Amino acid sequence: MKSRGKIAKNILEELLLYSGQFGLFYLIMQLIIEKGDIIYNNGHIALILFLIVQAILLSVLGDKLLFRFGFSFIVPIVYSSFELIESTVNIWNAAHIGFWIYALISTLLMVLKKSDKEFLRRISEILFVVVNVFIFIFLYYYFDVFKGLPKGSQLTIFNVFNYLGEFLTNPTHWYIIIGGVFLAVTIALGRYEIALLKDKIASLFGQYVDSNIRDTIIEKGEFIAENKNLCILFSDIESFTTLCEKNDASSIAEMLNTYFEYWNTIVKKYNGTVDKYIGDAIMVIFGLDEKANPCDLAVECALEAYNNRAMLFDLLNKRNLPVPSGFGIGCHYGELIIGDIGSKDRKNFTVIGDTVNIASRLESITRKVKNKVIVCTEIYENQSEINSN
């Protein structure tokens, strides 16, 4: 669940920048024109209420594109209903049609914002600012023209720009337009720089901390310690000291990077979290996401990594890098303390407890026996396949 502070921030963003921008500008203009009489207009009161409802729903569920598409049109649908009650002619009102157009545009821009590609996410931030400034200028033009029309006249989508020439003869209007463009460029560049910096921080941070942990720490500012049943996997290269003695430092470093990249690919496949690299050893946690049986994931990951080791060794050969004689794997399941451990100045996300120590000892036993993958009894008893038989 999202924190209250996060939800409140998302609601404000929805209202001020994303789905609610057109509605807010429209209401401000109506408030200026109608003054206190706005409270007697049922359509505008409904618009205020459902604008808030839409923002709340999108702030909580808007991350899912299906909900984003559905809830973004709450305000246009409600406002259209009230307009149709008054008169079918109102349906073609330019500002009214603007609600539908903006709902579609803002939804498409949010699709870009949720994209996996960094470039598209940054572009969406710029486009949101540009679109919102355009909305301000359009509604300013709409109401400036509207207040000069005879009573009962309509500014429809078909005739709204017929008055543009006359509007542009006023120097004040040019000042508003040019000022809006400069403001859009300034804010857009600022948001682009912020998006660029956030992506850079996330990318660099993700190289030192697993992405799932990184996102939790960035969102909450910490990872609160708790007791949890998890599966720990340890793997270590055999005769690594001898390998170091026979090869130069750069070759060993490149070999380790290739070795750990091999492991990282398989660990991600099974929703594992790389806790740390300890020299030539790797420590992996399974069960943080609680989406599947951690014992199943740990065993499948260990078997795939060991059974496909020939591919790793072939790759090292092709790169003229040192090739280990093999590696051992130990896995244990049990209760652990998980959270941020360290001083105020420097912390480290990790797990502590006997489960970690036992997993390490199981891995060390592989040096003395033929089996290179050893799991504890607890893992065997908690595997799904075993329990279902």
N, C-alpha and C positions, 0 to 999 in steps of 0.2 A: 504493500500500500504506500501511496505517496504521502509525505508529511504535509501537515496543514500549511506550513510556510510555502512549500513547493506548490500546493494547489492554489493558494492565494496569489502567488506570483503568476502562475499559468492563467488564472482568471483575468488578471489585469492585462497580461499580454494578449489574450484573446480579444478583450474589449478595446484596447488602445492600439493594437498593431495588426492583429490578424482578422478574425471573423467579424468583429464588431465595429470596425473603423467606419464603414459607410453609415451604419445606423447611428453612431454617435454624432458624426458631423451633421447628419440630417436632423436629428433631434435638437441639436444646438441651434441650428437655423430656425427650426419651428418654434423653439422657445423664445428666440429673439422677436419673431414675427407675432406670435400669439400671446406672448408674455404669460400672464396668469391663466389665460383661457385654455392653455394646453391640457389642464387637468380635466376639462370637460370634453376632451376629444378621446373617445373610447379607443380609436385606432392607435393613437400615439401612446396612451397609457399601456395598451397591450404590447406595443412595440418595446417600451422600456422594460416591461416585465420579462418578455420572452427573449429580449436581448441578453438579459442577465442569465436566464435559464440556459440559453444556447451556449453562453460563455462557460458556465459551470460544467455542463455536460461535455463540451469539447476539451476543457482543461483536464478532466478526469479520464475520458475515454478517447480523446482525439488522436492518440498515438496510433490507434488502429484505423487504417484508411477507410474501412467499411463504415465505421461510426463517423469518421470525419465527413464522408460524402453525405451521409444521412442527416446528421445534426446541423450541418452548415446551412441547410435550407429551412430550418425551423422558422426563423424570422421572416424570410420572404413569403412562406406559405401562410403564416398567421396574418401578416400585414395585407397580403392579397385578399384574404377572406374578408377582412374589414372593409377594404376598398370596394370589393364587389357588392357588399351589402349596401353601401352608399349609392354606387352607380357603376354600371359596366363600363362607362367611358373612362373611369379612373384607372382601369387596368392598363391603359396605354400611357399613363403619366410617366414622363421621362425619369423622374426620381424613383418612382415605383419600379420601373424596369431595371433601374440601376441596382436595386437590392438583389435581383436575380443574377445580374451580370457579375456583380462583385462576389456573390456567394460562390459562383462557378470559378471565377479567377482565383479567389483566395484558397479554395479547395485544391486547385491545380498547383498553386504555389506551395502549399503545404506538402503535397506529394513530392515536389522537388526538395523541400526542406528535410523530408524524412529519407531521402535517397542515401544509398551507401556510398555514392561518389561525392567526395569533398567539394569538387568544383560546383556541382549542382546545388549543394547546400548553401554555398557562399553566394551564388547567383540569386537564389531565392530570397536571401536577406536584402539584396540590392533591389530586386523587383518589388518586394513588399513596400519598401520605402517609396519607390517611384510611383507605384499604384496609389498609395495612400495620399501622396501630395497631389496627384492628378485628381483624386476624389475631392479633395479640399477645393481645388481650383474649379472643378466642374460644378460642385454644389454652390460655390460662391457665385459663379456665373448664372446658375439656375435661379437662385433666389433674387439676384440683382435684376434679372430680366422679369421674373414672375411678379415682383412688387410693382412693376411699371405697366402691367397688363390690365385691361378692363376687368371688372369683377365678373367672375364666372368663366373667364378664359382658362384654357388648359395649355400647359407646355407638355406636349406629347413627345414620344420618341421620334415622331415623324417631322415635327416642326421646331424642335428645341434649338437647333443650330441656325435657324433662319435669322436670328437676332445677333449672331456672332460678330458681323461686320460693325454694327453700331456699338456693341460692347467694347470692341477693341479701339474705338476712337477716344476712349477715356484714358488719359495717361496714368491715372491711379490704378486702373485695371492692369495695365502693362507692368506697373511696379509690383503688384501682387503676383502676377504670373512669373516674372523674372525672379523675384525674391523666392517664390516657391520652388523654382527650378534649382536655384543655388542652394537652398536649404535641403532639397532632395539629394543633390550631389554630395553635399557635406555629410549628411547623416548616413547616406548609403555607403560612402567610403569608410566612415567610422565603423559601421556595423560589419563591413567586409573585413576590416583590419581585426576587429574583435573575433569574428568567426575564424579568421586565419590563425590568430593566436591561440584560440581554444583548440583547434584541430592540431596545432603543433604541440601544445602542452599534452593533449590526450595521447598523441602519437609517441612522444618522448617518454611520458609517464608509463605508457603501455609496454615499453621495452624493458622496464624494471619491475613492473607489477602486472599480474594477470589482468586482462581487460575487464573481467567481471568485478574484480576487487577494485580496480581503478575507478570504475564508474560509481561504485558504492561510496568510495572515499570522497570522490569529487562532489557527489550529490549530498552526502551527509556530513562530510568533514572528518569522519572517523569511522572505524569499524569496531563497534562495541563488542567486548569479549563475551563469549558464551560457551557453554558446554554443548558438544554436539557429537553424535556418532558418525564417524567418517572412515573412509578407507584411505590408507597411505601406501603409496608405491615408492620403493627405493630401487635405483639402478646404479651400478658402478662398473667401470671398465676394468677388465682383468689385466694384471701386470702393467698398470699404467706407469709406475715408476720406471720400469725397464724401458718402456716405450719412450719416455722423456729423455732418458740417458742416451738413447741411440739417434735422436732427432733434434733438430734445432727448434728454438722457441716459436718462431713464426709458423713452422709446419704443424707443431703441436696445437697452437692456438687455432689455426684454420681447421685442423682435424676436429677439434672440440666443437667449434661453431657448426660444422657440418653434422656432427653427431647429435648435438642438441637440437638443431633444426629438424632432423629426422624424428627425434622424439616429440618435439613440439607439435608437428603435423599430426601425429597419431594421437597424442593427448587431447588435442582440440576435437578430433573426430569423436572421442568418447566423453566429451564434456568435462574433462579433467582440468585442474588448475595447477600450473607449475608453481610450486611454492618457492623453490630456490634451486640454484646450481651450486654445488659444493665441490669445487675442483673439477674432477671428472665424474662426479655423481649428480644425479637428478632426483629431486623429491617432488612427488605429485600428490595432490589431494583430489579425492573423488567424493561427491555427495553434497557439495555446496549449493547446487541449484535445486536439489531435491526433486528432480524430474524423473529420475530412474534409480534403480537399485545400484548403489555405489559399488557393491561387491561384484556385480555382473560387469560393470564398466571397467573396473580395475583389472579383472581377470582377462577380459577381451582385449584391453589395451596392452597388457603385458604379453599375451600370446602373439598378438599381431606384431608388436615391436621385435620380439625374439624370432618368430618364424620368418620374418622378412629381413633379417639382418644381412643376408647375402646381398641384397640390393644396396644396402648401406656400404658394405665393404667394397662392392664393385665400383660404387661412386667414388669412394676414397682412392681406389686404385687408379681410376681414370684421371683424377686430379693430382696424381703423384704425391699423395699424402700418406702418413703412417696409417697402417691398418691394425686395429686391435685384434687380439686373439679371440676376444669374445666379451660378453658382459653378463652379469648376473642380475636377477630381479627378485625382490622380496616384497610381499604385500601383507598388510595386517589391517584388521577392522576393529574399531572400538571407540570408546568415548575420549574426546580430546577437548582441550581449552583452545578456542580459536579467537583471534582478535589482534589488536595493535599492541605490540610489546616494544618497550624502549623508553628513552628519555623524552623530555619536552622538545628538545631540539632535533631528535632523530628517532623515528619509529620504524618498525618492521612488522608487516603483516605476516603472521605465521601461526602454526599450531604447535602445541606442546603437550606432552604426556607420554605414558608408557607405550601407547600405540605407535608413536614415531620411533621410539627406541627399539621396539620389537621388530618393526618392519626393516630397520637398518640391520639388525642382527640376523634376520632371515636371509637378507641379501648376502651377508658375509658368509653364511653357511654354504652358499652355492660354490664357494672356492674348494670345499672339501667333499662335495658330492657330485654325481653326474648331472643331476637335474639343475638347470640354470634358472628355472622359475619356481619359486617356492611361495606358497600361500599358507596362511594360518587356518586352523580349524574353524575359527569364527567366520571367515570368508566362505569356506566350504558350506557351512550350515546356513548362511544367509543368502546364498545364491538363489535366484528365482527358480531356475530349472530344478534344483534339488528340492526346494520347498513345494513345487507343484507336483512332484511325483509321489 
